[in-house]
Amino acid sequence: IINQLEEQVKQANEQINQTKEEIKQVHEQINQANEQIRQLQEEKQNIQKEMQRLKDENESVLEQRKMKDQLLAEESHNRYKLEEASQQLQQQIIAVSYTHLTLPTIYSVQISVVAVALKKK
């Protein structure tokens, strides 16, 4: 009987040692999984930072595009106003003789008078 009990104790100790080894392996796997989780969280944070940077950059580009569009619209409006003023000035050009200021000549001279109104924005 003692031999049988000793054999059972021996088998129980082997099972305990085997279970301890399995627990040790499970702890190692848990540690590896925790390290992977930490790395993934760090990667996630880096991706979020990059996404925010790109979002900020995109907003900046959109603001610059909006300003460019406004400037182009203003330039187009100014060109239209300049063309309009030029046409008005061309309509106002008349030939003026100034022979009373100089010696008589056979040539005619045109003098342009330009009136410009400046508006402050």
N, CA, C and O atoms as a printed pandas DataFrame, in Angstrom:
     atom_number atom_name residue_name chain_id  residue_number  x_coord  y_coord  z_coord
0              1         N          ILE        A               1    0.841   -1.194    0.000
1              2        CA          ILE        A               1    0.000    0.000    0.000
2              3         C          ILE        A               1    0.879    1.248    0.000
3              4         O          ILE        A               1    0.590    2.214   -0.707
4              5         N          ILE        A               2    1.929    1.230    0.775
5              6        CA          ILE        A               2    2.809    2.392    0.862
6              7         C          ILE        A               2    3.433    2.672   -0.501
7              8         O          ILE        A               2    3.560    3.823   -0.919
8              9         N          ASN        A               3    3.814    1.612   -1.175
9             10        CA          ASN        A               3    4.380    1.773   -2.510
10            11         C          ASN        A               3    3.371    2.405   -3.463
11            12         O          ASN        A               3    3.713    3.263   -4.277
12            13         N          GLN        A               4    2.133    1.965   -3.345
13            14        CA          GLN        A               4    1.089    2.536   -4.199
14            15         C          GLN        A               4    0.874    4.014   -3.875
15            16         O          GLN        A               4    0.718    4.837   -4.777
16            17         N          LEU        A               5    0.868    4.343   -2.585
17            18        CA          LEU        A               5    0.698    5.735   -2.174
18            19         C          LEU        A               5    1.882    6.586   -2.637
19            20         O          LEU        A               5    1.711    7.709   -3.110
20            21         N          GLU        A               6    3.066    6.035   -2.491
21            22        CA          GLU        A               6    4.254    6.766   -2.944
22            23         C          GLU        A               6    4.201    6.988   -4.451
23            24         O          GLU        A               6    4.570    8.051   -4.951
24            25         N          GLU        A               7    3.739    5.978   -5.158
25            26        CA          GLU        A               7    3.598    6.100   -6.618
26            27         C          GLU        A               7    2.558    7.166   -6.959
27            28         O          GLU        A               7    2.758    7.964   -7.874
28            29         N          GLN        A               8    1.459    7.175   -6.228
29            30        CA          GLN        A               8    0.418    8.184   -6.466
30            31         C          GLN        A               8    0.942    9.590   -6.151
31            32         O          GLN        A               8    0.665   10.531   -6.895
32            33         N          VAL        A               9    1.687    9.738   -5.070
33            34        CA          VAL        A               9    2.282   11.027   -4.688
34            35         C          VAL        A               9    3.257   11.468   -5.783
35            36         O          VAL        A               9    3.293   12.636   -6.171
36            37         N          LYS        A              10    4.042   10.513   -6.269
37            38        CA          LYS        A              10    5.005   10.809   -7.333
38            39         C          LYS        A              10    4.271   11.299   -8.578
39            40         O          LYS        A              10    4.678   12.292   -9.182
40            41         N          GLN        A              11    3.198   10.618   -8.969
41            42        CA          GLN        A              11    2.411   11.019  -10.143
42            43         C          GLN        A              11    1.760   12.386   -9.911
43            44         O          GLN        A              11    1.706   13.223  -10.812
44            45         N          ALA        A              12    1.265   12.596   -8.680
45            46        CA          ALA        A              12    0.646   13.882   -8.351
46            47         C          ALA        A              12    1.676   15.003   -8.439
47            48         O          ALA        A              12    1.364   16.085   -8.936
48            49         N          ASN        A              13    2.894   14.765   -7.967
49            50        CA          ASN        A              13    3.963   15.767   -8.040
50            51         C          ASN        A              13    4.339   16.060   -9.499
51            52         O          ASN        A              13    4.609   17.203   -9.867
52            53         N          GLU        A              14    4.350   15.016  -10.310
53            54        CA          GLU        A              14    4.647   15.208  -11.735
54            55         C          GLU        A              14    3.555   16.056  -12.390
55            56         O          GLU        A              14    3.842   16.942  -13.195
56            57         N          GLN        A              15    2.298   15.772  -12.032
57            58        CA          GLN        A              15    1.188   16.557  -12.580
58            59         C          GLN        A              15    1.271   18.015  -12.108
59            60         O          GLN        A              15    1.018   18.944  -12.874
60            61         N          ILE        A              16    1.631   18.191  -10.833
61            62        CA          ILE        A              16    1.789   19.548  -10.294
62            63         C          ILE        A              16    2.894   20.278  -11.044
63            64         O          ILE        A              16    2.715   21.432  -11.435
64            65         N          ASN        A              17    4.025   19.628  -11.250
65            66        CA          ASN        A              17    5.141   20.242  -11.978
66            67         C          ASN        A              17    4.742   20.563  -13.428
67            68         O          ASN        A              17    5.092   21.611  -13.971
68            69         N          GLN        A              18    4.009   19.637  -14.027
69            70        CA          GLN        A              18    3.546   19.852  -15.394
70            71         C          GLN        A              18    2.573   21.040  -15.442
71            72         O          GLN        A              18    2.642   21.872  -16.347
72            73         N          THR        A              19    1.674   21.106  -14.466
73            74        CA          THR        A              19    0.714   22.218  -14.397
74            75         C          THR        A              19    1.444   23.533  -14.172
75            76         O          THR        A              19    1.094   24.550  -14.771
76            77         N          LYS        A              20    2.465   23.521  -13.304
77            78        CA          LYS        A              20    3.268   24.727  -13.070
78            79         C          LYS        A              20    3.932   25.189  -14.364
79            80         O          LYS        A              20    3.972   26.385  -14.654
80            81         N          GLU        A              21    4.440   24.257  -15.121
81            82        CA          GLU        A              21    5.085   24.574  -16.402
82            83         C          GLU        A              21    4.071   25.169  -17.378
83            84         O          GLU        A              21    4.357   26.138  -18.081
84            85         N          GLU        A              22    2.881   24.569  -17.405
85            86        CA          GLU        A              22    1.827   25.088  -18.288
86            87         C          GLU        A              22    1.422   26.513  -17.866
87            88         O          GLU        A              22    1.212   27.388  -18.707
88            89         N          ILE        A              23    1.318   26.723  -16.543
89            90        CA          ILE        A              23    0.977   28.062  -16.028
90            91         C          ILE        A              23    2.064   29.058  -16.414
91            92         O          ILE        A              23    1.778   30.193  -16.796
92            93         N          LYS        A              24    3.305   28.617  -16.310
93            94        CA          LYS        A              24    4.436   29.482  -16.681
94            95         C          LYS        A              24    4.340   29.868  -18.171
95            96         O          LYS        A              24    4.563   31.023  -18.533
96            97         N          GLN        A              25    4.010   28.899  -19.017
97            98        CA          GLN        A              25    3.866   29.162  -20.456
98            99         C          GLN        A              25    2.701   30.120  -20.728
99           100         O          GLN        A              25    2.800   31.013  -21.570
100          101         N          VAL        A              26    1.596   29.918  -20.002
101          102        CA          VAL        A              26    0.441   30.799  -20.169
102          103         C          VAL        A              26    0.808   32.222  -19.756
103          104         O          VAL        A              26    0.426   33.174  -20.436
104          105         N          HIS        A              27    1.538   32.382  -18.660
105          106        CA          HIS        A              27    1.982   33.710  -18.225
106          107         C          HIS        A              27    2.871   34.360  -19.282
107          108         O          HIS        A              27    2.766   35.560  -19.539
108          109         N          GLU        A              28    3.732   33.576  -19.881
109          110        CA          GLU        A              28    4.607   34.083  -20.942
110          111         C          GLU        A              28    3.773   34.541  -22.146
111          112         O          GLU        A              28    4.041   35.589  -22.734
112          113         N          GLN        A              29    2.768   33.746  -22.501
113          114        CA          GLN        A              29    1.886   34.133  -23.616
114          115         C          GLN        A              29    1.110   35.406  -23.280
115          116         O          GLN        A              29    0.925   36.270  -24.138
116          117         N          ILE        A              30    0.655   35.520  -22.029
117          118        CA          ILE        A              30   -0.055   36.731  -21.599
118          119         C          ILE        A              30    0.865   37.947  -21.698
119          120         O          ILE        A              30    0.449   39.008  -22.162
120          121         N          ASN        A              31    2.115   37.789  -21.261
121          122        CA          ASN        A              31    3.076   38.895  -21.349
122          123         C          ASN        A              31    3.326   39.296  -22.804
123          124         O          ASN        A              31    3.411   40.483  -23.121
124          125         N          GLN        A              32    3.442   38.314  -23.673
125          126        CA          GLN        A              32    3.636   38.611  -25.093
126          127         C          GLN        A              32    2.411   39.326  -25.671
127          128         O          GLN        A              32    2.544   40.279  -26.438
128          129         N          ALA        A              33    1.228   38.860  -25.299
129          130        CA          ALA        A              33   -0.006   39.495  -25.770
130          131         C          ALA        A              33   -0.098   40.930  -25.264
131          132         O          ALA        A              33   -0.497   41.827  -26.007
132          133         N          ASN        A              34    0.270   41.154  -23.996
133          134        CA          ASN        A              34    0.255   42.515  -23.439
134          135         C          ASN        A              34    1.229   43.430  -24.174
135          136         O          ASN        A              34    0.936   44.602  -24.410
136          137         N          GLU        A              35    2.381   42.888  -24.532
137          138        CA          GLU        A              35    3.369   43.681  -25.292
138          139         C          GLU        A              35    2.819   44.026  -26.670
139          140         O          GLU        A              35    2.982   45.150  -27.144
140          141         N          GLN        A              36    2.170   43.064  -27.311
141          142        CA          GLN        A              36    1.560   43.332  -28.618
142          143         C          GLN        A              36    0.464   44.386  -28.494
143          144         O          GLN        A              36    0.348   45.266  -29.346
144          145         N          ILE        A              37   -0.339   44.298  -27.434
145          146        CA          ILE        A              37   -1.391   45.298  -27.202
146          147         C          ILE        A              37   -0.772   46.681  -27.020
147          148         O          ILE        A              37   -1.264   47.662  -27.579
148          149         N          ARG        A              38    0.302   46.762  -26.242
149          150        CA          ARG        A              38    0.979   48.041  -26.012
150          151         C          ARG        A              38    1.499   48.617  -27.330
151          152         O          ARG        A              38    1.345   49.810  -27.594
152          153         N          GLN        A              39    2.113   47.769  -28.151
153          154        CA          GLN        A              39    2.626   48.222  -29.443
154          155         C          GLN        A              39    1.497   48.693  -30.356
155          156         O          GLN        A              39    1.625   49.709  -31.039
156          157         N          LEU        A              40    0.393   47.950  -30.362
157          158        CA          LEU        A              40   -0.751   48.339  -31.192
158          159         C          LEU        A              40   -1.367   49.654  -30.714
159          160         O          LEU        A              40   -1.785   50.476  -31.530
160          161         N          GLN        A              41   -1.423   49.856  -29.404
161          162        CA          GLN        A              41   -1.951   51.110  -28.869
162          163         C          GLN        A              41   -1.043   52.283  -29.261
163          164         O          GLN        A              41   -1.517   53.361  -29.620
164          165         N          GLU        A              42    0.250   52.051  -29.186
165          166        CA          GLU        A              42    1.213   53.084  -29.584
166          167         C          GLU        A              42    1.065   53.407  -31.073
167          168         O          GLU        A              42    1.079   54.572  -31.470
168          169         N          GLU        A              43    0.924   52.372  -31.881
169          170        CA          GLU        A              43    0.732   52.553  -33.320
170          171         C          GLU        A              43   -0.578   53.300  -33.591
171          172         O          GLU        A              43   -0.635   54.170  -34.460
172          173         N          LYS        A              44   -1.613   52.956  -32.849
173          174        CA          LYS        A              44   -2.905   53.634  -32.987
174          175         C          LYS        A              44   -2.765   55.122  -32.671
175          176         O          LYS        A              44   -3.304   55.962  -33.392
176          177         N          GLN        A              45   -2.051   55.450  -31.605
177          178        CA          GLN        A              45   -1.835   56.850  -31.239
178          179         C          GLN        A              45   -1.070   57.589  -32.339
179          180         O          GLN        A              45   -1.399   58.727  -32.675
180          181         N          ASN        A              46   -0.052   56.938  -32.894
181          182        CA          ASN        A              46    0.716   57.558  -33.980
182          183         C          ASN        A              46   -0.160   57.801  -35.202
183          184         O          ASN        A              46   -0.060   58.842  -35.851
184          185         N          ILE        A              47   -1.015   56.838  -35.510
185          186        CA          ILE        A              47   -1.927   56.988  -36.652
186          187         C          ILE        A              47   -2.904   58.125  -36.393
187          188         O          ILE        A              47   -3.181   58.920  -37.291
188          189         N          GLN        A              48   -3.432   58.210  -35.167
189          190        CA          GLN        A              48   -4.356   59.296  -34.831
190          191         C          GLN        A              48   -3.678   60.652  -34.938
191          192         O          GLN        A              48   -4.275   61.608  -35.434
192          193         N          LYS        A              49   -2.433   60.743  -34.477
193          194        CA          LYS        A              49   -1.680   62.002  -34.594
194          195         C          LYS        A              49   -1.476   62.368  -36.059
195          196         O          LYS        A              49   -1.639   63.527  -36.439
196          197         N          GLU        A              50   -1.121   61.389  -36.876
197          198        CA          GLU        A              50   -0.907   61.638  -38.305
198          199         C          GLU        A              50   -2.210   62.051  -38.977
199          200         O          GLU        A              50   -2.221   62.940  -39.829
200          201         N          MET        A              51   -3.309   61.404  -38.592
201          202        CA          MET        A              51   -4.609   61.770  -39.160
202          203         C          MET        A              51   -4.973   63.204  -38.791
203          204         O          MET        A              51   -5.493   63.943  -39.627
204          205         N          GLN        A              52   -4.705   63.604  -37.552
205          206        CA          GLN        A              52   -4.997   64.976  -37.125
206          207         C          GLN        A              52   -4.117   65.960  -37.883
207          208         O          GLN        A              52   -4.580   67.025  -38.292
208          209         N          ARG        A              53   -2.845   65.604  -38.071
209          210        CA          ARG        A              53   -1.936   66.477  -38.820
210          211         C          ARG        A              53   -2.433   66.658  -40.253
211          212         O          ARG        A              53   -2.430   67.767  -40.787
212          213         N          LEU        A              54   -2.859   65.551  -40.871
213          214        CA          LEU        A              54   -3.369   65.618  -42.238
214          215         C          LEU        A              54   -4.671   66.412  -42.301
215          216         O          LEU        A              54   -4.905   67.157  -43.253
216          217         N          LYS        A              55   -5.506   66.252  -41.296
217          218        CA          LYS        A              55   -6.759   67.014  -41.240
218          219         C          LYS        A              55   -6.458   68.508  -41.136
219          220         O          LYS        A              55   -7.058   69.319  -41.841
220          221         N          ASP        A              56   -5.519   68.866  -40.249
221          222        CA          ASP        A              56   -5.132   70.274  -40.099
222          223         C          ASP        A              56   -4.548   70.813  -41.399
223          224         O          ASP        A              56   -4.857   71.927  -41.821
224          225         N          GLU        A              57   -3.690   69.994  -42.030
225          226        CA          GLU        A              57   -3.079   70.404  -43.294
226          227         C          GLU        A              57   -4.144   70.588  -44.372
227          228         O          GLU        A              57   -4.081   71.535  -45.157
228          229         N          ASN        A              58   -5.118   69.687  -44.409
229          230        CA          ASN        A              58   -6.197   69.773  -45.384
230          231         C          ASN        A              58   -7.015   71.043  -45.161
231          232         O          ASN        A              58   -7.377   71.727  -46.119
232          233         N          GLU        A              59   -7.308   71.360  -43.888
233          234        CA          GLU        A              59   -8.045   72.584  -43.581
234          235         C          GLU        A              59   -7.258   73.806  -44.030
235          236         O          GLU        A              59   -7.830   74.765  -44.548
236          237         N          SER        A              60   -5.947   73.768  -43.831
237          238        CA          SER        A              60   -5.094   74.872  -44.251
238          239         C          SER        A              60   -5.127   75.030  -45.777
239          240         O          SER        A              60   -5.226   76.141  -46.296
240          241         N          VAL        A              61   -5.043   73.903  -46.477
241          242        CA          VAL        A              61   -5.078   73.935  -47.945
242          243         C          VAL        A              61   -6.429   74.457  -48.425
243          244         O          VAL        A              61   -6.493   75.247  -49.367
244          245         N          LEU        A              62   -7.513   74.016  -47.776
245          246        CA          LEU        A              62   -8.840   74.494  -48.160
246          247         C          LEU        A              62   -8.971   75.997  -47.916
247          248         O          LEU        A              62   -9.571   76.709  -48.722
248          249         N          GLU        A              63   -8.413   76.476  -46.810
249          250        CA          GLU        A              63   -8.452   77.917  -46.515
250          251         C          GLU        A              63   -7.639   78.689  -47.549
251          252         O          GLU        A              63   -8.057   79.753  -48.005
252          253         N          GLN        A              64   -6.479   78.153  -47.916
253          254        CA          GLN        A              64   -5.654   78.810  -48.933
254          255         C          GLN        A              64   -6.374   78.827  -50.276
255          256         O          GLN        A              64   -6.323   79.825  -50.995
256          257         N          ARG        A              65   -7.044   77.730  -50.617
257          258        CA          ARG        A              65   -7.793   77.659  -51.871
258          259         C          ARG        A              65   -8.937   78.681  -51.861
259          260         O          ARG        A              65   -9.203   79.338  -52.867
260          261         N          LYS        A              66   -9.603   78.802  -50.718
261          262        CA          LYS        A              66  -10.695   79.772  -50.587
262          263         C          LYS        A              66  -10.157   81.189  -50.786
263          264         O          LYS        A              66  -10.762   81.995  -51.493
264          265         N          MET        A              67   -9.018   81.487  -50.159
265          266        CA          MET        A              67   -8.409   82.815  -50.305
266          267         C          MET        A              67   -7.999   83.048  -51.761
267          268         O          MET        A              67   -8.187   84.143  -52.292
268          269         N          LYS        A              68   -7.443   82.026  -52.400
269          270        CA          LYS        A              68   -7.035   82.145  -53.797
270          271         C          LYS        A              68   -8.247   82.425  -54.678
271          272         O          LYS        A              68   -8.196   83.282  -55.560
272          273         N          ASP        A              69   -9.342   81.696  -54.434
273          274        CA          ASP        A              69  -10.567   81.920  -55.204
274          275         C          ASP        A              69  -11.084   83.342  -55.012
275          276         O          ASP        A              69  -11.538   83.979  -55.962
276          277         N          GLN        A              70  -11.011   83.836  -53.770
277          278        CA          GLN        A              70  -11.442   85.206  -53.504
278          279         C          GLN        A              70  -10.565   86.211  -54.253
279          280         O          GLN        A              70  -11.060   87.171  -54.844
280          281         N          LEU        A              71   -9.248   85.968  -54.216
281          282        CA          LEU        A              71   -8.333   86.866  -54.921
282          283         C          LEU        A              71   -8.577   86.837  -56.426
283          284         O          LEU        A              71   -8.532   87.873  -57.090
284          285         N          LEU        A              72   -8.835   85.642  -56.959
285          286        CA          LEU        A              72   -9.114   85.535  -58.392
286          287         C          LEU        A              72  -10.412   86.251  -58.743
287          288         O          LEU        A              72  -10.504   86.900  -59.785
288          289         N          ALA        A              73  -11.412   86.136  -57.878
289          290        CA          ALA        A              73  -12.682   86.828  -58.114
290          291         C          ALA        A              73  -12.470   88.344  -58.071
291          292         O          ALA        A              73  -13.005   89.076  -58.904
292          293         N          GLU        A              74  -11.689   88.802  -57.099
293          294        CA          GLU        A              74  -11.392   90.239  -57.007
294          295         C          GLU        A              74  -10.616   90.706  -58.242
295          296         O          GLU        A              74  -10.895   91.766  -58.803
296          297         N          GLU        A              75   -9.644   89.903  -58.649
297          298        CA          GLU        A              75   -8.853   90.267  -59.835
298          299         C          GLU        A              75   -9.752   90.342  -61.065
299          300         O          GLU        A              75   -9.627   91.263  -61.872
300          301         N          SER        A              76  -10.643   89.392  -61.209
301          302        CA          SER        A              76  -11.563   89.395  -62.342
302          303         C          SER        A              76  -12.455   90.628  -62.293
303          304         O          SER        A              76  -12.686   91.271  -63.317
304          305         N          HIS        A              77  -12.953   90.957  -61.112
305          306        CA          HIS        A              77  -13.799   92.140  -60.950
306          307         C          HIS        A              77  -13.003   93.404  -61.276
307          308         O          HIS        A              77  -13.500   94.303  -61.954
308          309         N          ASN        A              78  -11.769   93.462  -60.788
309          310        CA          ASN        A              78  -10.926   94.636  -61.057
310          311         C          ASN        A              78  -10.617   94.769  -62.545
311          312         O          ASN        A              78  -10.596   95.878  -63.079
312          313         N          ARG        A              79  -10.382   93.663  -63.203
313          314        CA          ARG        A              79  -10.138   93.708  -64.650
314          315         C          ARG        A              79  -11.375   94.222  -65.386
315          316         O          ARG        A              79  -11.278   95.019  -66.319
316          317         N          TYR        A              80  -12.535   93.746  -64.942
317          318        CA          TYR        A              80  -13.788   94.200  -65.555
318          319         C          TYR        A              80  -13.942   95.706  -65.357
319          320         O          TYR        A              80  -14.269   96.435  -66.293
320          321         N          LYS        A              81  -13.700   96.169  -64.117
321          322        CA          LYS        A              81  -13.819   97.607  -63.835
322          323         C          LYS        A              81  -12.798   98.405  -64.635
323          324         O          LYS        A              81  -13.112   99.486  -65.133
324          325         N          LEU        A              82  -11.590   97.890  -64.763
325          326        CA          LEU        A              82  -10.544   98.570  -65.527
326          327         C          LEU        A              82  -10.931   98.645  -67.000
327          328         O          LEU        A              82  -10.760   99.684  -67.637
328          329         N          GLU        A              83  -11.447   97.555  -67.536
329          330        CA          GLU        A              83  -11.883   97.536  -68.930
330          331         C          GLU        A              83  -13.040   98.519  -69.128
331          332         O          GLU        A              83  -13.091   99.237  -70.127
332          333         N          GLU        A              84  -13.947   98.542  -68.186
333          334        CA          GLU        A              84  -15.083   99.464  -68.247
334          335         C          GLU        A              84  -14.591  100.915  -68.219
335          336         O          GLU        A              84  -15.058  101.745  -68.999
336          337         N          ALA        A              85  -13.655  101.216  -67.324
337          338        CA          ALA        A              85  -13.100  102.565  -67.232
338          339         C          ALA        A              85  -12.347  102.922  -68.507
339          340         O          ALA        A              85  -12.421  104.053  -68.989
340          341         N          SER        A              86  -11.617  101.938  -69.052
341          342        CA          SER        A              86  -10.877  102.181  -70.295
342          343         C          SER        A              86  -11.833  102.506  -71.429
343          344         O          SER        A              86  -11.566  103.409  -72.222
344          345         N          GLN        A              87  -12.940  101.787  -71.519
345          346        CA          GLN        A              87  -13.924  102.060  -72.575
346          347         C          GLN        A              87  -14.552  103.442  -72.391
347          348         O          GLN        A              87  -14.772  104.165  -73.363
348          349         N          GLN        A              88  -14.836  103.799  -71.146
349          350        CA          GLN        A              88  -15.389  105.124  -70.883
350          351         C          GLN        A              88  -14.402  106.211  -71.279
351          352         O          GLN        A              88  -14.795  107.225  -71.856
352          353         N          LEU        A              89  -13.136  106.012  -70.976
353          354        CA          LEU        A              89  -12.104  106.996  -71.327
354          355         C          LEU        A              89  -11.960  107.108  -72.839
355          356         O          LEU        A              89  -11.790  108.207  -73.367
356          357         N          GLN        A              90  -12.026  105.978  -73.537
357          358        CA          GLN        A              90  -11.914  106.026  -74.994
358          359         C          GLN        A              90  -13.067  106.798  -75.598
359          360         O          GLN        A              90  -12.900  107.475  -76.612
360          361         N          GLN        A              91  -14.229  106.704  -74.989
361          362        CA          GLN        A              91  -15.387  107.445  -75.481
362          363         C          GLN        A              91  -15.240  108.938  -75.208
363          364         O          GLN        A              91  -15.833  109.755  -75.912
364          365         N          GLN        A              92  -14.461  109.302  -74.201
365          366        CA          GLN        A              92  -14.315  110.701  -73.826
366          367         C          GLN        A              92  -13.166  111.400  -74.546
367          368         O          GLN        A              92  -13.012  112.616  -74.427
368          369         N          ILE        A              93  -12.365  110.653  -75.283
369          370        CA          ILE        A              93  -11.224  111.251  -75.974
370          371         C          ILE        A              93  -11.754  112.075  -77.149
371          372         O          ILE        A              93  -12.506  111.591  -77.994
372          373         N          ILE        A              94  -11.337  113.314  -77.164
373          374        CA          ILE        A              94  -11.728  114.202  -78.269
374          375         C          ILE        A              94  -10.484  114.933  -78.784
375          376         O          ILE        A              94   -9.519  115.153  -78.051
376          377         N          ALA        A              95  -10.539  115.294  -80.049
377          378        CA          ALA        A              95   -9.418  116.025  -80.635
378          379         C          ALA        A              95   -9.501  117.486  -80.196
379          380         O          ALA        A              95  -10.566  118.101  -80.245
380          381         N          VAL        A              96   -8.386  118.020  -79.775
381          382        CA          VAL        A              96   -8.328  119.420  -79.334
382          383         C          VAL        A              96   -7.195  120.107  -80.085
383          384         O          VAL        A              96   -6.067  119.615  -80.118
384          385         N          SER        A              97   -7.501  121.219  -80.669
385          386        CA          SER        A              97   -6.464  121.982  -81.358
386          387         C          SER        A              97   -5.779  122.885  -80.352
387          388         O          SER        A              97   -6.434  123.511  -79.519
388          389         N          TYR        A              98   -4.478  122.951  -80.429
389          390        CA          TYR        A              98   -3.783  123.867  -79.532
390          391         C          TYR        A              98   -2.910  124.825  -80.327
391          392         O          TYR        A              98   -1.860  125.270  -79.865
392          393         N          THR        A              99   -3.353  125.118  -81.488
393          394        CA          THR        A              99   -2.549  126.010  -82.343
394          395         C          THR        A              99   -2.410  127.391  -81.754
395          396         O          THR        A              99   -1.471  128.114  -82.087
396          397         N          HIS        A             100   -3.333  127.775  -80.877
397          398        CA          HIS        A             100   -3.203  129.096  -80.266
398          399         C          HIS        A             100   -2.073  129.125  -79.250
399          400         O          HIS        A             100   -1.675  130.202  -78.805
400          401         N          LEU        A             101   -1.542  127.952  -78.870
401          402        CA          LEU        A             101   -0.444  127.896  -77.919
402          403         C          LEU        A             101    0.906  127.825  -78.616
403          404         O          LEU        A             101    1.939  128.110  -78.010
404          405         N          THR        A             102    0.898  127.457  -79.850
405          406        CA          THR        A             102    2.153  127.280  -80.584
406          407         C          THR        A             102    2.028  127.962  -81.935
407          408         O          THR        A             102    1.024  128.600  -82.252
408          409         N          LEU        A             103    3.034  127.810  -82.678
409          410        CA          LEU        A             103    2.985  128.317  -84.042
410          411         C          LEU        A             103    2.009  127.472  -84.837
411          412         O          LEU        A             103    1.820  126.295  -84.530
412          413         N          PRO        A             104    1.417  128.024  -85.804
413          414        CA          PRO        A             104    0.464  127.242  -86.603
414          415         C          PRO        A             104    1.126  125.985  -87.182
415          416         O          PRO        A             104    2.296  126.001  -87.563
416          417         N          THR        A             105    0.354  124.903  -87.237
417          418        CA          THR        A             105    0.838  123.631  -87.769
418          419         C          THR        A             105   -0.295  122.945  -88.491
419          420         O          THR        A             105   -1.462  123.293  -88.307
420          421         N          ILE        A             106    0.040  121.986  -89.299
421          422        CA          ILE        A             106   -0.998  121.267  -90.026
422          423         C          ILE        A             106   -1.395  119.978  -89.292
423          424         O          ILE        A             106   -2.293  119.258  -89.728
424          425         N          TYR        A             107   -0.712  119.700  -88.171
425          426        CA          TYR        A             107   -0.986  118.466  -87.450
426          427         C          TYR        A             107   -2.000  118.695  -86.336
427          428         O          TYR        A             107   -2.002  119.739  -85.685
428          429         N          SER        A             108   -2.854  117.709  -86.130
429          430        CA          SER        A             108   -3.804  117.744  -85.019
430          431         C          SER        A             108   -3.228  116.927  -83.868
431          432         O          SER        A             108   -2.507  115.952  -84.081
432          433         N          VAL        A             109   -3.549  117.328  -82.675
433          434        CA          VAL        A             109   -3.053  116.636  -81.491
434          435         C          VAL        A             109   -4.254  116.277  -80.622
435          436         O          VAL        A             109   -5.184  117.072  -80.480
436          437         N          GLN        A             110   -4.233  115.100  -80.052
437          438        CA          GLN        A             110   -5.297  114.692  -79.140
438          439         C          GLN        A             110   -4.774  114.753  -77.717
439          440         O          GLN        A             110   -3.686  114.265  -77.409
440          441         N          ILE        A             111   -5.567  115.355  -76.870
441          442        CA          ILE        A             111   -5.210  115.417  -75.452
442          443         C          ILE        A             111   -6.268  114.638  -74.697
443          444         O          ILE        A             111   -7.464  114.878  -74.862
444          445         N          SER        A             112   -5.832  113.716  -73.880
445          446        CA          SER        A             112   -6.754  112.905  -73.093
446          447         C          SER        A             112   -6.841  113.445  -71.685
447          448         O          SER        A             112   -5.833  113.817  -71.085
448          449         N          VAL        A             113   -8.042  113.486  -71.166
449          450        CA          VAL        A             113   -8.253  113.880  -69.786
450          451         C          VAL        A             113   -8.790  112.651  -69.057
451          452         O          VAL        A             113   -9.773  112.036  -69.470
452          453         N          VAL        A             114   -8.131  112.324  -67.988
453          454        CA          VAL        A             114   -8.501  111.118  -67.271
454          455         C          VAL        A             114   -8.988  111.507  -65.867
455          456         O          VAL        A             114   -8.300  112.201  -65.117
456          457         N          ALA        A             115  -10.170  111.047  -65.548
457          458        CA          ALA        A             115  -10.704  111.235  -64.195
458          459         C          ALA        A             115  -10.848  109.856  -63.575
459          460         O          ALA        A             115  -11.509  108.982  -64.136
460          461         N          VAL        A             116  -10.250  109.667  -62.452
461          462        CA          VAL        A             116  -10.291  108.367  -61.808
462          463         C          VAL        A             116  -10.828  108.560  -60.388
463          464         O          VAL        A             116  -10.342  109.399  -59.631
464          465         N          ALA        A             117  -11.821  107.778  -60.056
465          466        CA          ALA        A             117  -12.354  107.798  -58.698
466          467         C          ALA        A             117  -11.810  106.585  -57.967
467          468         O          ALA        A             117  -11.983  105.455  -58.423
468          469         N          LEU        A             118  -11.164  106.806  -56.855
469          470        CA          LEU        A             118  -10.604  105.698  -56.071
470          471         C          LEU        A             118  -11.526  105.402  -54.907
471          472         O          LEU        A             118  -11.920  106.302  -54.166
472          473         N          LYS        A             119  -11.862  104.155  -54.756
473          474        CA          LYS        A             119  -12.694  103.731  -53.631
474          475         C          LYS        A             119  -11.850  102.911  -52.696
475          476         O          LYS        A             119  -11.139  101.997  -53.115
476          477         N          LYS        A             120  -11.931  103.238  -51.441
477          478        CA          LYS        A             120  -11.168  102.511  -50.436
478          479         C          LYS        A             120  -12.011  101.359  -49.918
479          480         O          LYS        A             120  -13.167  101.557  -49.546
480          481         N          LYS        A             121  -11.441  100.143  -49.888
481          482        CA          LYS        A             121  -12.202   98.965  -49.422
482          483         C          LYS        A             121  -12.000   98.787  -47.936
483          484         O          LYS        A             121  -12.550   97.859  -47.344
